[in-house]
Amino acid sequence: MRKMAKGIFEKAVSAVNPSEALKRSVQIQNNLLTIQVFDNPAESFDLTAFQRVFLVGTGKASASMAQAIEEIFVDRLTSGVITTKTGHGLPLKKTEVIEAGHPLPDQKGIEGAKKIQSLLKESGEKDLVLFLISGGGSALLPLPVDGISLEEKQKTTQLLLDCGADIIEMNTIRKHISQTKGGWLARWAYPSTVITFILSDVVGDPLDSIASGPTVPDTSTFEEAWEILEKYDLIQKVPSSVRNHLLSGKEKKSEETPKPGDVVFNKIHNILIGSNILALRAAEKEASSLGFNTIILSSSIVGETREVARFHGALAKEVISTGHPIPRPACIISGGETTVTIKGQGKGGRNQEFVLAGAFEIENLEKIVLLSGGTDGTDGPTDAAGAIADHTTIKRAQRLGLDAKAHLNNNDAYPFFQKLGDLLMTGPTQTNVMDVRILLIA
């Protein structure tokens, strides 16, 4: 069952490979660029109308996406720059690859953002800009507004991570202290034609939240950013430069992010090429082929990780006792992105914490396996995608002298599963559509 769970996860990840998605969806014949994604109407562009074609991108999957674009456009590309997470780069022919820090932005990210900004400012009315966006783009394209340093932005990001703010709340703050996010890159690129290919890592796929929507009109406001600081009691904890800038915007003294209706979006084409539900459907298909009765709960599960684990444990018990919502052998699949309120000093990520919390819920149940993994191959600040557990995990840990409850309380799931040999190790997958959770009950 463990092998089956891992196989199901692998199918989910491979189904959202953005390079393959681009090759399926983007074609050039006789200088006519045609883009058709899923069942959406095709869009066509006459490439003879453009003098130059530039490629820019950001995110954990941007290198893989750039490889596909270079293969499709061959010698039509003029030049390009992408930023991706350290260790996720790939060899490219005409595109400079800058590896930078994630989830905390670093100086390399600043350098990459400045190069992308310069390239966009160089582009003109008769140029085409291809923009590749995937999860992680917010951290990987940092360019704080004047008066806010990288270190101050890093501190603000860490405070938001530690307090349990969700991705939309984090992005609302980041958009309003940035020169790139929340539609600003659309302004830098104007009046070029921009085609943005987007791989979603945000629940519900709101385009203005993925990588903080650099080419999408921003509907969030300084007022909402300030309310988030109040919600998590961060007003006096964030650096004074951040607090003062957000307050200035709240009082209408600083310019808002570009909004819907702004002329800079007139030549922007934002195209979604992949999302979490596609991964879950692939997992469902694989589980069914293995003989499991299968159900997808949702691709939009959010909330505190331990509470979500408790809910999955309750479902497992229900399947065993009543056969609902599906009879055994059962495979319950869910996706989305939970949050961890960090109270300890340990090492781990939300997927590892989910499995550790879930191990307590399935203890002593029969023939049950629980797996959770990030589709990008990295869970939090670790080299693991996630972890896997079964009904014997807690007892096996006890025999090794491991205190599972202490590890959970210290947010220290990584060394716990490392000692058990139960970390889910995939390496960088070159995609990123949030998390996939798999519960098998034989």
Secondary structure, 3 states (H helix, E strand, C coil): CHHHHHHHHHHHHHCCCHHHHHHHHEEEECCEEEECCCCCCCEEEEHHHCCEEEEEEECCCHHHHHHHHHHHHHHHCCEEEEEEECCCCCCCCCEEEEEECCCCCCHHHHHHHHHHHHHHHHCCCCEEEEEEECCCHHHHCCCECCCCCHHHHHHHHHHHHHHCCCHHHHHHHHHCCECCCCCHHHHHHCCCEEEEEEECCCCCCCCCCHHHCCCCCCCCCHHHHHHHHHHCCCCCCCCHHHHHHHHHHHCCCCCCCCCCCCHHHCCEEEEEEECHHHHHHHHHHHHHHCCCEEEECCCCECCEHHHHHHHHHHHHHHHHHHCCCCCCCEEEEEEECCECCCCCCCCCCHHHHHHHHHHHHHCCCCCEEEEEEECCCCCCCCCCCEEEEECCHHHHHHHCCCCHHHHHHCCCHHHHHHHHCCEECCCCCCCCCCEEEEEEEC
